[in-house]
Amino acid sequence: MMMKWKTLAPQLEKIERTRTLSQKEQLLRQVASDPLGREVFKYTYSPKLRYYIKSPLPENYESGKERLDVERLWRLYTQLLEELARIRVRTIQIVTKVRQFLSQVPQPYLKWWVRILNRDLRLGVGEVLIKKYFPGVLPDIEVMKAYLVTQVKKLPPQVYIEPKYDGVRLILIQDEDSLRVYTRNGRRQEQLEDVLEKCGLPLGVYDSEGFLKDWNTTTSALVKEPHKLVIYVFDYISLEDYRRGKGTSLPLKRRKKLLAEKLKGVRCRSVRLAESYLIDSTDVNRMYERFIKTGYEGAMIKDPDSPYVPYRSTYWLKLKERDVDVYRVIEVLPGTGKYQNALGAIVVRAKDGTTFRVGSGFTDRQRVEFWRNPNEILGRCVEVALFTSAQKMSKAPFPTFIRLRPDVSSC
């Protein structure tokens, strides 16, 4: 029997309140088995839909007693969402229409309908589980990834070296109809699209890093002030190659030349060609030290003859001083003593299945916030520093939390 909103809303509440990823997954599986659950996730996350408006009402707005049948109201709401996706404009009349409609929706349903319009259910399940149980809802943005190293050994005679920005990886897809911008975990960046559409990028797919001052400033600007971001583009593949899903065999040195030609006619403050230097491999350490002194977090080292492949490859190396990697948060644990009623530690899982606790590196504010709102961190990828790469993860001394990585889903 098909689930109704009177059943679905409490189920979503349970997922939101649960503090372990395994329990969330069990509940999410039930939602995914129902047509209404799949419909809710489609209207929230599908990149094929864009509403050009945020909810004019807060999710805790008290709209009064239930006046209309909620299932009939849902059908009308999906029609409104389809209309918003078609008209591609935000006017006072549209905002008023949406406000008037949502004011009819009773709690507890309004909370979820506002989140659908705002494109995030905030369940703390992460992109990997959404892709697993709702296939096709989030796109698979396959990008080339580097291996993290703390020192370099064998390299080609010459390499490209680039400063490693402490920013957000962004994929710009300019096709015949429009520009779409995604983080590498498949989250569409609609506000940034509005900024970059005016740049007039030639057709193609641009691999880039969005950056502004530092990580915290960058992630804040991505949401609140996308016009302030600078997009540093470092690679390019054609639409045809991207659509085939296998990257391109065109060597990097030719892609670099092609990228420079593509961006030559782009007059846009927001888009710049990333720094890149072709050097002898014997000069790598000198350039790396120069980048560190300038304030970059490290260096990217790339083989000039490398293809672009949609997976992690030794053709690209990420050189950093610290042994830092990303892990998935699977549980939040309570604190004691000073941190009573706050976060004590998180449990993270590595790609090989290894799990360990991370209890240091959090600010007091983060401890309170993550305990009150565990979905801000549960199911997400986080950066953790280990004191020595020679140590096994399960025995790493005092692994330290660095930051959330909302732009990463593979961890």
C-alpha positions, 0 to 999 in steps of 0.5 A: 500500500502506498505511503501517505503523508501522515505516515511519511512525515513521522518517518522523516522525523525519525530519520532526522532525529537518529544519531547513527548512520546505520539506523538512518539507513534502515529508515531511509530504505523504507522511505525509498521503497515507497512511491511517495518517498521517491517522489519527495526525494525527486522534487528535492534533489533532481538536477532536472528541476530548478525552482528559482525561488527559496521558501518565503515562509520559515519551516516552523510557520504555524499555518493553523488547522488542517483545512484541505486534504493533505494528499490533494494538497500535495498533488497541487504542490507538485504542480506548483513545483513543476510550474516554478521549474518551467517559468525560470523567473522570480517575480513578486507575483510568484513569491506571493503565490508560493506564500499563499499556497504554503500558508495553507499547509499544516504542520508537520507537513509544512516543514518538509515542503519548505525543505523540498522547495529549498532543495535540502531535506537535512536528514543527515544521510549524505549524498552516498546514501541518497544515490544508493536508495534513490538512483538517478536523483543526484547526478554522478559527477565523475572527476579526476582525483589525485592521490595524497602524498607527503613526499614525492619520489618517482616523477616524469622528467617534467611535470605541471605544478599548480598551487593547491587552493583551499577551496571547493571543487566545481564542475562547470558544464556549458551545453547548448541550452544552459550552464550547470554548476556542480560540486563533485558530490553532485550538488547543483549550485544554482545561485552560482549559475546565475552569476556565471551565466553572464560569462558566456563560456564556450561549450565544454566542461571546465574542471575548477576550484572555487576560492575566496581567501580561505576554506570557511570564507569560500564555503560561506560565499558559495551559499550566501555571496556567490558573486564574490567567488573566483573560479580558477579553471585548471582543466577542460574536456569536450562535451562529447567526451564528458557525455561518454563518461570515460574522460578523454585520452587527450594529453594534459599539455594539449588540454591546457592549451585548449583551455587557454584558447577557450578562456581567452575571449571570456571577459568575466571577473569570476572566471580565471585560468588557474596558475600552472607551471611546466617545470623540471621534476627536480624543481618540485620541492622548490616550487612547493616551498614557494606555494606554502610560503605564499599561503597555499595549502600545498601543490598539485603535481601532474603528468603533462602526458596524462589523460583525463580519467574519471577516477583517482589516478597516480597521474595527479598527486596532491602534495601536503605537509600533513597526513590529511584525508577524508572519512565518513562520519557514522556516529556522534558520541556525547561528551562528559565533564566540560562537554556534557550536553555537547559532542564528545567525539565522532566515529568515522569510517575509512574507505577500507571499512576501518573505524576510529574515534576523533575527539580533538580539533573541535571548537566549543561552538562546534561541539554544541552545534553538532550535538544539537544538530547531528545531521550537520555532520552525520553521513558527511565527509570530514577531513581528519589529520593523522600525526604520522602517515606511517601509523595505521589508521586504527592506531593513529595517535590523537586523530584531529578533526579539521573541517567538514567537506560538504563538497565531497561525497566519496570518502 
